[in-house]
Amino acid sequence: MDSDIGNEQRLSDEAAINAVDPLELAHRRPDWSASRPMTAAQKIMTLLIVLALAGAAWLWPLRTAQGVIAACTLFYVMLTVYKFIVIRASLSPSAILSFSPEDIRAQEPREWPMFTVLVPMYKEPETVKQMVAALSAMDYPADKKDVQILLEADDTLTLEAARKLDMPPGFHIREIPESFPRTKPKACNIGLHLARGEYLVIYDAEDLPEKDQLKKAVMAFEASPANVVCVQSRLNYYNPHQNALTRWFTAEYSAWFDLQLPGLAALNAVIPLGGTSNHFKTRVLQELMGWDAYNVTEDCDLGVRLGRAGYATRMLETTTWEEACSNLPFWIKQRTRWLKGYIQTWFVHMRNPWRLLRELGPANFLHYHLLIGGVIFSALANPIFWLMALIWIIFRPEGISQLFPGPVFAMGAFCLFAGNIVFTYVNIVGCCKRQRDSIMWWSLLTPIYWMMMSYSGWRAFIQFFRAPFVWEKTQHGLVKKN
């Protein structure tokens, strides 16, 4: 009898899943999807800019080089000042929503709303048991947790590992049919359509969220204006000391989630979301047609779409602990995917610049370019300027000095000293805030980390044209056991 009921439930789930269009955004709003990486107009404009620069370089090589370098240097100065403004804003009381254990206890007893938890997984059988245990241990009523474990149909190892477990009530295994593109947001869109919760959150397979995070998220929404439809938790790592790579990664995340994103929230800026632990109002997310299945950094894109639709995101003082990638080849693949997604996002939302300006407003339009465009620009331009500086230091050729007339040289010197100090100092402060004193000094070696990011950036740039939808998955389960 139990077997018959189980088979009937599985058939019902399959029918519900097959009725979902995980590519709804691409089908209904192709102008907002990366299914077409560049429009014809963008290709033509890019070609015209390249031809204009090539022609100018042919006719006026020195002046053209000076102009390009001056523009790049000015942008570097803007990024440096912008980073300082954002970090300063993170000190504002409005930067992050905070609730103490006493605040939570004061709410009890109360009726907590249904909360849907999406857990997309692919080829991660070793993390299933930990994931189920972590979500079961969360301090939230069991009958109010709607947990959707999203597994690909051809991932037999993870499916078998999940089905061997005695799943708690409210936990559901969803088998995602094979289809193109093979991405995390496609699976999440299916989970979104099946969601029963008033609120929804995504966790990665290896995540260890703080036990009271769901209650804090509910309280954050209830304490915020109606236009706040996303609450982003802070992310950090539980294996920071594994090797040099995990130390740099931890310093970067400490600065990003503990300083920069709260600063952006205080400035009411558009926020590129993290890939996990972002809590949503389910109804609004469904109205926005979920995630773009073709964008390999779907969280960043969704953050921009929320801003364009007039919604706001706030930061929540609670942490989800993740596994920092400790293997360099896997880290490069992960960072390549993130940066490729930033490139996709920039081109998608710049299809109509005037409309983007109107919907975001002038301030957020500037935030958008300094955030999204700044990440891309820095990754691609840094090696070129590093190489010129190295050539100048070693050989002192006259030609390079001519490329930096007085004002440009002054701005370049400012970026070299003040800019690098600011970027390094941000990581140090982030480590201090997280009480990671032993990692703090590794931030002094972050130029090595920046070189790795630039390599990944150029890899992402090439992939954007050759393989825009390839999803280079992050490998988990590499934490060294004591």
C-alpha positions in Angstrom: 0.0 0.0 0.0 2.8 2.5 1.0 4.6 1.6 -2.2 1.5 2.4 -4.3 1.0 5.7 -2.5 4.7 6.5 -3.1 4.4 5.7 -6.9 1.3 7.8 -7.2 3.0 10.7 -5.5 6.0 10.4 -7.8 3.8 10.3 -10.9 1.9 13.4 -9.6 5.3 15.2 -9.0 6.5 14.3 -12.5 3.3 15.6 -14.0 3.6 18.9 -12.1 7.3 19.3 -13.1 6.6 18.6 -16.8 3.9 21.3 -16.7 6.4 23.9 -15.7 8.3 26.0 -18.3 11.7 26.6 -16.7 12.6 29.0 -19.5 9.5 31.2 -19.0 11.6 34.4 -18.8 13.4 33.7 -22.0 10.2 32.8 -23.8 8.0 35.7 -22.5 10.7 38.4 -22.1 13.6 37.6 -24.4 14.8 41.1 -24.0 15.6 40.4 -20.3 17.3 37.0 -21.0 20.9 36.1 -21.9 19.5 33.4 -24.3 20.8 35.9 -26.9 24.2 37.0 -25.5 24.3 40.2 -27.7 21.7 41.8 -29.8 22.4 42.7 -33.4 22.5 46.4 -32.4 25.1 45.6 -29.7 27.2 43.6 -32.2 27.1 46.5 -34.7 28.0 49.1 -32.0 30.8 47.0 -30.7 32.2 46.5 -34.2 31.9 50.3 -34.9 33.8 51.1 -31.7 36.6 48.6 -32.5 36.9 50.0 -36.1 36.9 53.6 -34.9 39.7 52.8 -32.4 41.6 50.9 -35.0 41.3 53.8 -37.4 42.3 56.4 -34.8 45.3 54.2 -33.8 46.4 54.0 -37.5 46.1 57.8 -38.0 47.1 59.1 -34.5 48.7 56.2 -32.6 50.2 58.2 -29.7 47.1 60.4 -29.2 44.8 57.4 -29.4 46.8 55.4 -26.9 47.0 58.4 -24.5 43.2 58.9 -24.8 42.4 55.2 -24.0 44.8 55.1 -21.1 43.5 58.4 -19.7 39.9 57.0 -19.9 40.9 53.8 -18.2 42.9 55.6 -15.5 40.0 57.9 -14.8 37.7 54.9 -14.4 40.2 53.4 -12.0 40.1 56.6 -9.9 36.3 56.5 -9.9 36.3 52.8 -8.7 38.7 53.7 -5.9 36.6 56.6 -4.6 33.5 54.5 -5.1 34.8 51.7 -3.0 35.7 54.1 -0.2 32.2 55.6 -0.3 30.5 52.1 -0.1 32.7 51.0 2.8 32.0 54.3 4.6 28.2 53.7 4.1 28.5 50.2 5.7 28.9 52.0 9.1 25.4 53.3 8.8 22.8 51.8 11.2 20.6 51.1 8.1 23.3 49.0 6.5 22.1 45.7 7.9 19.0 44.4 9.7 19.8 42.7 13.0 17.7 40.6 15.4 18.9 39.1 18.6 17.8 35.8 20.2 15.8 37.9 22.6 14.0 39.5 19.7 13.1 36.1 18.4 11.9 34.8 21.8 9.7 37.9 22.2 7.8 36.8 19.0 6.9 33.5 20.6 4.3 32.0 20.6 3.3 32.9 17.1 2.2 31.4 13.8 5.2 31.3 11.4 4.5 31.4 7.7 5.3 28.6 5.3 8.9 28.9 4.0 10.0 27.1 0.9 13.7 26.1 0.7 15.2 25.3 -2.7 18.3 23.1 -2.7 19.7 22.6 -6.3 22.3 19.8 -6.5 24.2 18.1 -9.2 26.7 15.3 -8.8 27.1 15.9 -5.0 26.1 12.6 -3.3 28.6 13.2 -0.6 26.8 16.3 0.7 23.2 15.0 0.7 23.2 13.7 4.3 24.9 16.9 5.7 22.4 19.0 3.8 19.3 17.2 5.1 20.7 17.3 8.7 21.5 21.0 8.5 18.0 21.9 7.2 16.3 19.6 9.7 18.2 21.3 12.6 17.0 24.8 11.6 14.8 26.4 14.3 11.6 26.6 12.3 8.4 24.6 12.7 8.7 21.4 10.7 5.2 21.7 9.3 6.1 25.1 8.0 9.2 24.0 6.0 8.7 23.2 2.3 12.1 21.8 1.3 12.5 21.1 -2.5 15.7 19.1 -3.2 16.2 19.7 -6.9 18.2 16.8 -8.6 18.9 16.3 -12.3 17.3 13.1 -13.8 20.6 11.8 -15.1 22.4 12.3 -11.7 21.9 8.8 -10.6 24.4 8.8 -7.7 22.9 11.9 -6.0 19.4 10.6 -6.6 20.3 7.2 -5.0 22.0 8.9 -2.0 18.9 11.1 -1.5 16.4 8.2 -1.8 18.3 6.1 0.7 17.7 8.7 3.4 14.6 8.8 5.6 13.5 12.2 4.6 11.8 14.4 7.3 8.2 15.6 6.7 8.0 18.4 4.2 11.2 17.4 2.3 10.6 16.5 -1.3 13.0 15.2 -4.0 12.3 16.8 -7.3 13.7 15.1 -10.4 14.5 17.7 -13.0 14.2 16.5 -16.6 17.2 16.7 -18.9 17.0 19.8 -21.1 19.1 22.7 -22.4 20.6 24.7 -20.8 22.0 22.6 -17.9 22.1 25.3 -15.3 21.2 25.9 -11.6 18.6 28.6 -12.3 16.6 26.3 -14.6 16.2 23.8 -11.8 15.3 26.6 -9.4 12.6 27.9 -11.7 10.9 24.5 -11.4 11.2 24.6 -7.6 9.7 28.1 -7.7 6.6 27.0 -9.5 6.1 24.1 -7.0 6.8 26.3 -4.0 4.1 26.4 -1.3 5.7 29.0 0.9 5.0 32.7 1.4 8.7 33.1 1.5 11.5 31.3 -0.4 15.2 30.8 0.1 18.0 29.0 -1.9 20.7 27.0 -0.2 23.6 25.3 -1.9 24.3 21.6 -1.1 27.1 22.2 1.3 25.6 25.2 3.1 25.3 25.4 6.9 22.9 28.3 7.7 22.6 29.5 11.2 19.7 27.8 12.8 17.5 30.8 13.4 18.0 32.3 9.9 14.5 31.6 8.6 12.9 33.3 11.6 15.2 36.3 11.2 14.3 36.5 7.5 10.5 36.5 8.3 11.1 39.2 11.0 13.2 41.3 8.5 10.4 41.3 5.9 7.8 42.2 8.6 10.0 45.1 9.8 10.7 46.4 6.3 8.8 48.5 3.8 6.5 46.7 1.3 9.0 47.2 -1.5 11.7 45.1 0.2 11.2 41.7 -1.5 14.6 40.2 -1.0 16.7 39.8 2.2 20.3 38.7 1.6 22.1 36.8 4.3 25.9 37.1 4.8 28.1 34.3 3.5 31.4 33.0 4.8 33.5 29.9 4.9 34.0 27.1 7.4 37.3 26.0 6.0 39.3 29.3 5.9 42.6 27.8 7.0 42.8 24.9 4.5 45.4 26.6 2.2 46.4 30.0 0.8 43.5 29.9 -1.7 40.8 29.5 1.0 42.4 32.2 3.1 42.2 34.7 0.2 38.7 33.6 -0.6 37.6 34.0 3.0 39.1 37.5 3.1 37.3 38.4 -0.1 34.0 37.1 1.1 34.4 38.9 4.5 34.9 42.2 2.7 32.1 41.6 0.2 29.3 40.4 2.5 30.2 42.2 5.7 31.2 45.6 4.3 30.4 46.2 0.6 26.9 44.7 0.3 25.8 46.3 3.6 27.2 49.6 2.3 25.3 49.2 -0.9 22.1 48.5 1.1 22.6 51.6 3.1 23.0 53.6 -0.1 19.7 52.0 -1.5 21.8 50.7 -4.4 21.0 47.9 -6.8 22.6 44.8 -5.2 24.1 41.9 -7.1 22.8 39.0 -5.0 24.8 36.1 -3.7 24.1 32.7 -5.1 22.7 31.4 -1.9 20.8 32.4 1.3 18.8 35.1 -0.4 15.3 35.1 0.9 12.4 36.3 -1.3 8.7 37.0 -1.2 7.6 34.1 -3.4 4.7 35.9 -5.1 6.9 38.7 -6.4 9.6 36.3 -7.6 7.0 34.3 -9.5 5.7 37.5 -11.0 9.2 38.3 -12.2 9.3 34.8 -13.8 12.1 33.7 -11.5 15.7 33.4 -12.7 17.2 33.6 -16.2 18.1 30.0 -17.0 20.7 31.2 -19.6 22.6 33.4 -17.2 25.4 31.6 -15.4 25.4 34.2 -12.6 21.7 34.3 -12.3 21.8 35.9 -8.8 23.5 39.0 -10.1 21.1 39.4 -12.9 18.1 38.9 -10.6 19.4 41.6 -8.3 19.4 44.1 -11.2 15.9 43.0 -12.3 14.6 43.6 -8.8 16.0 47.1 -8.9 14.5 47.8 -12.3 11.1 46.7 -11.2 11.2 49.1 -8.3 11.9 46.6 -5.5 14.6 46.8 -2.8 17.0 44.3 -1.2 18.3 44.5 2.4 21.1 42.7 4.2 20.4 40.5 7.2 22.8 39.9 10.0 22.9 36.1 9.9 25.5 33.9 8.3 25.4 30.9 6.1 28.7 28.9 6.2 29.9 27.4 3.0 32.9 25.5 1.7 35.6 27.7 0.2 37.0 26.1 -3.0 40.5 24.9 -2.1 41.5 23.6 -5.6 43.0 26.1 -8.0 41.6 24.6 -11.3 38.1 24.3 -9.8 38.4 27.9 -8.4 39.3 29.2 -11.8 36.3 27.5 -13.3 34.0 28.9 -10.6 35.4 32.4 -11.0 35.2 32.2 -14.8 31.5 31.3 -14.5 30.9 34.2 -12.1 32.7 36.8 -14.4 31.1 35.4 -17.5 27.7 35.9 -15.8 28.6 39.5 -15.0 29.4 40.1 -18.7 26.1 38.5 -19.7 24.2 40.6 -17.2 25.9 43.8 -18.4 25.0 43.2 -22.0 21.4 42.1 -21.2 20.6 45.2 -19.2 22.4 47.6 -21.6 20.2 46.6 -24.6 18.3 49.8 -24.0 20.5 52.2 -21.9 17.9 55.0 -21.8 15.3 52.6 -20.4 17.8 51.2 -17.9 18.5 54.8 -16.7 14.8 55.6 -16.4 14.0 52.5 -14.4 17.0 52.5 -12.1 17.4 56.3 -11.8 20.7 58.1 -12.2 22.3 57.0 -8.9 21.5 53.3 -9.4 22.5 53.6 -13.1 26.0 54.7 -11.9 26.0 52.0 -9.2 25.2 49.4 -12.0 28.2 50.4 -14.1 30.7 50.7 -11.3 29.5 47.4 -9.8 28.9 45.2 -12.8 31.1 47.0 -15.3 33.8 47.7 -12.7 34.3 44.1 -11.9 34.6 43.2 -15.6 36.8 46.1 -16.4 39.2 45.5 -13.5 39.7 41.8 -14.3 40.4 42.5 -18.0 42.4 45.7 -17.7 44.6 45.0 -14.7 47.1 42.6 -16.5 47.7 45.2 -19.3 48.6 48.0 -16.8 50.6 45.6 -14.7 52.6 44.6 -17.8 53.3 48.2 -18.7 54.4 49.0 -15.2 56.7 46.0 -15.2 58.2 47.0 -18.5 58.8 50.5 -17.3 60.4 49.4 -14.0 62.8 47.0 -15.8 63.6 48.7 -19.1 62.5 52.3 -18.7 61.5 52.7 -22.4 60.7 56.2 -23.5 57.6 55.1 -25.4 55.7 54.1 -22.2 56.5 57.4 -20.4 54.9 59.3 -23.4 51.6 57.3 -22.8 51.2 58.9 -19.4 51.3 62.7 -19.6 51.3 64.7 -16.4 47.6 64.5 -15.2 47.3 60.9 -16.3 50.5 60.0 -14.5 49.2 61.6 -11.4 45.9 59.7 -11.6 47.8 56.5 -12.3 50.1 57.0 -9.3 47.0 57.7 -7.1 45.5 54.4 -8.3 48.8 52.5 -7.8 49.2 53.6 -4.2 45.9 54.8 -2.8 43.8 52.4 -4.9 45.7 49.3 -4.0 45.9 50.3 -0.4 42.1 50.9 -0.3 41.3 47.5 -1.9 43.8 45.7 0.4 42.6 47.6 3.4 39.0 46.6 2.7 39.9 42.9 2.9 41.9 43.5 6.1 38.9 45.3 7.7 36.6 42.5 6.6 38.8 39.9 8.3 38.9 42.0 11.4 35.2 42.3 11.5 34.9 38.5 11.2 37.7 38.1 13.8 39.8 36.3 11.3 43.1 37.8 12.6 45.2 34.9 11.4 43.9 35.5 7.8 44.2 39.3 7.9 47.9 39.3 7.0 47.3 37.2 4.0 45.4 40.1 2.5 48.8 41.8 2.0 49.4 39.1 -0.7 46.1 39.7 -2.5 47.9 41.0 -5.7 48.6 37.3 -6.4 44.8 36.6 -5.9 44.0 39.5 -8.3 46.3 37.9 -11.0 44.3 34.7 -10.7 41.0 36.7 -11.0 42.3 38.4 -14.2 43.3 35.1 -15.7 39.7 33.9 -15.0 38.4 37.2 -16.4 40.0 36.7 -19.7 38.9 33.1 -19.8 35.4 34.3 -19.1 35.6 37.0 -21.9 36.6 34.3 -24.4 33.9 31.9 -23.2 31.3 34.6 -23.5 31.7 34.5 -27.3 32.6 30.8 -27.7 30.5 29.0 -25.0 28.2 31.5 -23.3 25.9 28.9 -21.6 28.5 26.5 -20.4 28.1 26.1 -16.6 31.4 25.2 -15.0 30.1 23.7 -11.7 31.8 24.4 -8.4 33.3 21.2 -6.9 32.4 20.6 -3.2 33.5 18.0 -0.7 37.2 19.0 -0.8 37.4 20.0 2.8 40.3 18.2 4.5 39.2 16.0 7.4 41.1 16.3 10.7 
